[in-house]
Amino acid sequence: MEVRQTPAVPAKSQPVPPPFVDRNQSSEFIRVAAELAVITPALNERDNLVPLYQAIRAVLDGIDWELIIVDDDSPDGTAEAAADLARRDPRVRVLRRIGRRGLASACIEGVLSTTAPYFAIIDADMQHDERLLPEMLRRLKTDGLDMVVASRAVPGGSDEGLDGGYRKGVSGLGRRLARMVMGIELSDPMSGFFMMRRDVFDSLVRRLSGIGYKILVDILASADRPLRVVEIPYTFRRRRAGASKFGGRAAVDYLLLLLDKRLGGIVPPRFVLFCLVGGSGVVVHMAVLFAAFRGFDVRFEVAQAIATVVAMTSNFWLNNILTYSDRRLRGSAMLRGLISFYLVCSVGAVTNVGVATLLFQEFGSWILAGLAGTVVGAVWNFALSAFATWRRPGPSA
């Protein structure tokens, strides 16, 4: 991959326009095809949308642009605020997604909704410096590039907007993991602020995973040729309003994305996590069995039953937190989910034993029979629990 770094470009001062376009007085309300689409995924970002719109409108004066706000059914009224902007200025469009979430998939849908030959991804929280957009577009058009990435890690860049050393440490670890998985030299593959040619995006879109929050990593790992990329420095600002979406779920989603890219999409990354959780269940099972049978002198059959229930409960809890973090069950739904998980795993155990027994009788190899039974049981438990226990919520959820 060809990666170049350029020094910081001083932002040009821009006249501050009125807050909104006046339908009755401005000819700029005539809709023309956009040259640049600015995609901003939004979840609970109501208070940031007007400042973002005003800032983008100011810096993109003289450029045919559109702002596409992709809202993941935010409960704070983000969609309503976005719709109000769209009614005032037709260059603003709103995509409201019901029953699905995730920054990467929101960006993908936003890009696919536009016909603009160039698009930019920018956060709605004002932490990305929108003043770089004209320079990014200029570089794409004149330097023969596929992508321009705003980087916090090149000379002149800064991540001062990250809260505390922990966030900065996690971000640094994420960068190193991305480089290991993708085998590229990019200073800030975790950046969420970049601009790209639409035709290049179209050439790789069907290979995208759409998992989690790091769409840049997804794109770079999915390209079938080295992309021509340049990095320009920027200062990551502090969030203007609202709360950060960073947390355990974001970390798990990032791990799933890396697994998917490493495995080449052959094995679902959720299945890998599901099996790892199952492996931990074996350890829990044996520990409880030993404690009950040898420590408390409980009859073996009873100790085995106790260990089985405890292991299934442990597996359910870990899968709910890790494997299905995006569909996490809470409250009464967790109790119903636990019962359905018990039922699924019970049938899976019967299937495991049945397949293993048939193969042992046929071939006489207990190792082959045991492994085959385990694999069949794992696939059964994964498939059925995804459907019965962690079914993705529909629009009415």
N, C-alpha and C positions, 0 to 999 in steps of 0.2 A: 504494500500500500504506500502510495506517495503521500507524505504528510509534510506540509510546510508550516512554518510559524512566522507571523508578521508582527511588527510592533504595534502598540496601541494607536488607534486613530482618534485624534481629538474630535469629540462630537461637535457638530455645528450647532450654533444657537438657532433655535427655531421660534418664530412668532407664535404666541399662544392663541389658538383660535377660540371662538366661543364654544361653550360646552357641547353643543349639539348643532347639527346642520338644520337650517330652517327650510322646510319643504317649499315654502312659498317664495323664498328670496334667492335661492342658490341653484345655479345650473348644475352643480356637482352632484345633484340628486339624480341626474340622468344615469341609468345603469349601463355600464360598459363592461366588457369582458376584463376580468382582473388579470394582471400580469403576475401579481404576488398574492398568495393566500397565506394569511397568518392564522395558524391553528393553535387554539388554546384550550386544553382540556380543563374542565372546571368541576370541582366537587366542593360544595360549601364555600364558594368564593363570591357571594353576592356583593359584598362591600368593596371588592377590588375591581369589578367590571367597568364601572364608569371611568375611574382613573386610568385603567389600562386602555380603554377605547380612546380617551382624549390624548394620551401619550402617543399611541400608534398613529392616530390621525395627524398629529403634529409633525412627527418625523417622516411620514410617508407622503407629505405634500408633493404633488407633481408625479406621483406613481399611481398607477391603477391597481388598487388593492382591495381585498375583502378580508374581513375578520370572521372566522368561523369558531364559534364557542360551542364546545361539545360538553354538555352537562350530563352527569351520571345520576340523574334524578335526585338532585340535592334537596334535602329537607329544609334548607334555610332560605329558599326562594331564589336561588341562582338562576333557574330557568326563566322565572318571571322577570327578573332584572335584565336578563339577556334579551328576552322578547321585547321589552320596552325599548332597549337600544335599537333593535332591528326595526321596530316601527318608526323610529326617528331617522334611521339611516339604513337604506337598503344594502349598503356594503357590509352590514353586519348580518350574519346568518346564525341560526341556532339549531343544533342537533341535540335532541333530548333522548337519552337512552334509558329504557325501562328494563329492569331485571338483569342488567349486566354492568360491571364496573371494571376499571383498570385504565391507567393512563396510556399504556402502549396501544391497547385496542381502540381507545378513544381517538388517539392520534391517527391511527390507520383509517378509521372511518371518516375522520375529518378530511384527510388528504383525498380519499376516494370520492368525496362529495364535491370536489372542486375541479374545474377545468384549467386552472391557472398553470402555466408552465414552470413556475417556481413556488415553493412553499417554505414557510418557516414554522418551527415548533417553539413556542414560548409559554412559560408558566403564567397563570393568571394572577399570581400573588405579588407581582411587581419586583421580584428578586432578580429577574433577568433585565439587562440594560437594553431597552428597545431602541435606543439611539444608534445601536450598531446595525440595525436592519438595512438602511440604505447602502452602507459599505459592504455588507454581506451580499446583497443583491448585485452590486457593481462587480465584485470579485467573481461571482458565479458567471456573469455575462461576458466578462472581458478576459478572464484568465484561464478559460477552458477547464474549469473545475466541475466536479460532481457534487461537492458538498463544502460548506463553510461551517466550522464548529467554533462556537464561543467557548473559550477555555479559561478555567480558573487557575490552571497549573503552568501556563507558559509565562515567561517574563512579562511583567506588566499586569498579570491577572491576580486575582485575590479571591479567597473564599471566606472573607470576613463575615459574611452574612450567616454562615453556619453557626448554630448555637453550641458553643462549648467544644472542648477537646474531644469528647466522645463522638459527636457527629462528624468531626473532621477525621478522626481515626477510622471510623466506619467507612467514610467516603474514600479514604486512601486505600483501605483494604479492598473495597469494591473495584477500584481502578486496577489494582494488581491482579485480582482474579479475572477481570475482563481481559487483560492483556494475555494471561496464561491460556485462557480458553480460546481467544480469537487469534492469538499469535500476531498481533499488530503493534505498531509503535504509534500510539496516540497518547498525548499527555493527559487528556481528560475524557475518557470514553464514557464516564458517568454523566457528562453534561446533558442537560435537558433543553439546551438552547442551541439550535442549529438551523441552517437553511440548505435546501437540496433541490436539485432538478427533478421535476416530476417524472420525466421519461426514465430516469435511472431508478426511481422508486418503483415504477410500474414493472421494471424488469426483474425485481426481486420480491415483490409484494406477496406472491404465493408461497414463498419460503419463510415468511415471517412467523414467529411464534405468537406474538401478541400477548405475551405473558408479563404481568407486573407493570413496572414503572419505568424501565430503562429501554426506551424505544431506540436510542442511538446504538446501544450494544447489539440489540436485535438486528438492526439494519446492517451494521458493519459485519456481523457474523454471518449474515445471510447472502451477502453479495457473492456472485460467482466469479468476480474478477477484482483486482485491486482498485479501489476507488481513489479518485484524485481528490484529496482532502487538504484543506489549509485550516490552520487554527489561528484565531485572533483572540487577544486577551480581553477579559472583562472582569469587573468586580462584582461578585455575587452579593447582592444587597440584602438587607434585612427585610423580612416579610412586612408588608404594609398593614395588613389586617387578616384576621382569621387564624387558624391553627395549622401547623405542619401536618402532613399526612404520613411522615416518616414514622415507622414503628416495626414491631415484630412481623406483621403481615408483609410489609414491603421487603424485609430481609428474606423471608421465605419465598416470596415471588421471584426475587432476584436469583436465589438458589435454583428454583425451578427453571428459570430461563437459561442459566448456565448449563444445567443438566441437559436441557432439551438441545442446546447447541452442541454440547459435547457428544451426545448420543446420536446426533444427526437426525432426530425426529423418529428414529426407529422404535424406541421404547418410550412410552409416555413418561415424562418426569414425575408425574403424580404416582405412577405405579412404582417407581424406584423408591420414592419416599414411603409409600405404603408398605413396601417390603422391608425397608429399614425399620419402620415402626414395628412390623411383625417380628423382626429379629430381636428387637428389644423386649417384645412380649415373651419370647422364649426364655430370655434371662429372668424376667419377672416370674414366669411360671415355675422355673426350676428353683428359684430362691424361695418362693412361697411354699412349694412342695417340700423342700428340705426343712424349712422352719416348722411346718405343720406335722410332717411325718416323723422327722428325727428329733425336733426340738420339743414338741408338745405331745408326742406319742399318739397322734390322731391316726385312725385306721387309714390305710393307703387309699382306698376308694374315696373316702371323704376328703382326704388331703388333696387328692388329684382333682376332685370337683371344685374345691375351694380355689386351688391354684388356677384352674381353667377360667373361672369367673373373674378372678382378680386380673389375670393376664388380658382377657377380653376387655375388661373395663379400662385397663391401662392403655391398650391399643386404641380404644375408642377415644379416650381423652387426648392422646397424642395426635391422632389423625384429625380430630376436630380442631386442634390448635395449629398443626403444621400442614398436613397434606391438604386439608380442605379449609384453610384459613379464610379463603374468600367466600366460603359458604358456612361459616361457623354457626353452630347451633347454640342457642341460648335459652334460658328459662325452661318452660315446659317442653319446648321443642327438643331440648337436649335430652330430657327423660324419654320422650318418644323415640328419639334417635338411638339412644342406648339400647332400648328394648329391640328395635329393628336390627341393630348391629349384632345383638346376641343371637337373634334368629338366623341372620345371614351366615354368621360364623358357625353356628351349629350345623346348618346344612352343608357349609363348606367342609367341616370336619368329616361328615359322613361321606361326602364326595371324595375327599382325600383318602380315607380308608378304603373306600370301594375301588377306586382306580389303582391304588397301591396293591391291594389284594389280588385283583385280576392280573396285573402285570407280574406279580411274584409267582402266581400259579402258572403263568404262561412261559416266563423266561427263567425263573428261579433265582434272579438277582435281587437281593433285598436292597442294595444300594440304588439300583436303577428304579425299582418300584417305589422306594421311599422318596427319592427326588421327584419322580414324576407325580406322585400323589401330592407332594408339597406344592409343586408348581401349579397343578390344576386347582388345588384348594386356594392358593393365593390369587390366581386369576379370577376364580369364582367370587371370592370375598371382595376383591377390588371392584369388579363389574357390578355386582349386586348391591354393595354398600353405596356405590356412587349413585345408583338409581333409587334405592329404597331409603337410605339414611341421609345422604347429602345431595338429594336431588336439587338441581339449580332452580331457584325460585322463578316463577313466571311473573308476568306483569302485574298480577293481583297480589303478589307477595308483599 
